[in-house]
């Protein structure tokens, strides 16, 4: 695993639900990855973490790596994901 400084951050957020944040985030991530950029996507949606499903890696799992680190799920060569969905038994489980 290659580690280093994060060059750019791009946040997709809104105070309102149902406005397409997940769709925008996934489409941006896929487009940037197709252009050859390394993209790491974090799905921190506590009400419906569904980026793993949208990317087709819902059966993935994150694994420990070193001290206080985890390995993300690789979607493809340039795109990886960490989602709250990987830390709960099922999507009906309350997170808070």
N, C-alpha and C positions, 0 to 999 in steps of 0.2 A: 504494500500500500504506500502510495506516494503522499507525503504530507508536506505542507507548506502554508504560506500565508494566503488568505483569501484575498483575491485581487478586487473583486466587485461583489456587492450585495444587491439583490433586487427583491423587494418585499411586495407581496400582493396581499392587501388586507382591506377590510371595510368593517364598519360598526353595524352593518345590516346583513342579515342572512339572505340567501337565495339570489344573490346578484351575479353569480358566475365566477367567484374568486378561484375555485378549484379548477374550473375549465380554463381560465386565463393562465393560471400558474402552470398547468400541465402543458398547454399549447406553447407557452414561452419556453419552458424547459426543453421540450422536444425540438423546437425550432433552433434554439441555441446549440443543443447537442448535435443536431444534423449539420450545423455549420462548423463542427469540429471543436467547439468549446467544451470544457469539462464543467458539468452542471451537477450540483448536489441539491436535492430538493428535500425540504423539511415540511412534513404534514403535521402541524400542531393544532389541528381543528378538533377541539374536545367535544363538539356536538355531532360530528359526523366525519371522522377521518377516512375519506374514500379515495385518496390519490393512489393508493396501492391497487385498488380495484380498477381505477381508470387507466392505470399503466400496465395492467395485466400481471402484477406481481403480488397479488393478495395472499398467496401461499408462501411468500418469502419470510425470512426471519433475520433479525440483526443478531450479531454475535459479539461477545466480549473481545476486545483487542487491547492488550496492554492494561495499564492502570487507568481506570475511569474513562475508558473509551469504548466505542462500539464500531463495528464494521457495518456500513450501510448495505442495503440490498442493491445489487447491480441490475439496472433495467436494461442497459446496453453498454457499449464501450465507453461512452461519454456521459451517461446519465445514471445517477444513483439516488436512492431514496431512503429516508428514515421517516417512519410514520408512527404516530401513537397507536395505530391499529395493530402494530407488531407487539405491543406491550400489554394488550388486554385479551382475555380469553375469547370474546366475541364482540361484535359491534353494538350489542344491546347492553353491555356492561357499563354501568355508570363510571365516569372517570373522576368526577369530583366527589 
